[in-house]
Amino acid sequence: MDGERIERAVQRIEAALGRIAKAADDYNPAPPSVSGLVVEHERLREATVGALKELDTLIERLER
């Protein structure tokens, strides 16, 4: 990657981190139920697995 692309990627990451920090500050959930936590955990686990697979694919493409 050339310097300009890296800089744009860093800027996108920093912007995403800012959005994450704002969302964390604004987050004020009601106390969850145990069954709700189990469902949410599974949803997040599946989303994480999908995101990691996508990252692996992108990294493989960059390495070619």
N, C-alpha and C positions, 0 to 999 in steps of 0.2 A: 504494500500500500504506500502511496506517496504521502508526503507530509500534509497536503491539503485534505485528503480523504481521512487521514487519521485525526486531524483537527476537527473536521465535521463530526466524526464518530464520537470524539471526546465531548463535543458540545451537546450532541444528542443524549449522551449518557448523563452529563451534568444536568440537562433539562429534565430528564426522567427522574433523577435523584431528587430534584426540587419538587416535582409533582408527588413523589412518594413521601417526602417529608411533610408536605402540606396535607396529604391525605391522612397520614399518621396523626398529625396535630388535630385534624378535624374529626377523627374517628372517636365516637362515643357510643359504643354498643350497649344494648341491654344485656343483663346477665344471661348467658346462653344455657340451654339445656344440654345434658350429656348427649342425648341422641342427636341434637342439632350440631354439636361439636363433631360427632362421628361422621355425619353427612358432609359437613364442611371440610373436615380433614381429608376425606376421600376425594372430594371435588378438587381441593388444592393439590393433592398428590398427583391426580391425573393431569392437571394443568402443568405441574412441574415436569412430569415425565415428558409431556408433549413439547414443552419449551426446551428441555435438554436435548431431545432428539433433533429439534430444529437447529439448535446451536451446533450440534455435531455435524449435521448436513452442511451448514454454512462454513464451518471450519474445514471440512473435507474439500469443499469447492475452492476455498482460498489456498489450500496447500497444493492444488494441482497446477 
